[in-house]
Amino acid sequence: MPDDPTKPDQPLDFAKLQELLKDLRFTMFTTTGEGRLRARPMTTINADDIGHLWFLTDRDADVAQDILRDPSVGLAYADDGSSTYVSVSGSAAWSEDRRRIERLWNPAMRAWWSGSDDPKIVAIDVRVDAAEYWDGPNSRIARLAGILVSAATGKEYEGGEHGELEAGSEAS
């Protein structure tokens, strides 16, 4: 059976996702709240190789309250400079585990909280259910040249690596 051109060309494992996200710290974190999709910028503090992404927020923040109502979330990462884009869907939960919050804490967070012991802070754990990425040539000139060649030859532009992950039991 021939390869399906609509399917990604290689599977993505959690180590690959972790590698892609190491330089993509900011995401648009999307929840369902008040009957509509709601996205807000957030910083990924940690991405591990078993499919968990970690964030900190206030317990009373909209994102935390939305997660209580519906744990389904979507995360969109983009870096046009490196031509790397990642879309993640998962299930989120938050906890008040002080040891976890302490491990995620860094001094720059004093801009929002007095310290890691601030009782308002909660840790959000996003368990990755699925992810998709596009990782193109880092050089804008190389991307432009590829697009121009594709346009001139009529061949479809192959913009780089594309992969997908469907999480199984290993994401627990």
NORBELHU-V72972 format. One record per helix or strand of 2 or more residues. SS is the DSSP state (2 for helix, 1 for strand). FROM is the first residue (numbers start at 1). TO is the last residue. Records with the same first field share a line. If there is no record, write none. Layout:
SS->FROM-TO ; FROM-TO
This chain:
1->10-11 ; 26-33 ; 36-43 ; 46-47 ; 52-58 ; 72-79 ; 84-95 ; 121-135 ; 161-166
2->14-21 ; 62-69 ; 98-104 ; 107-111 ; 140-153 ; 169-171
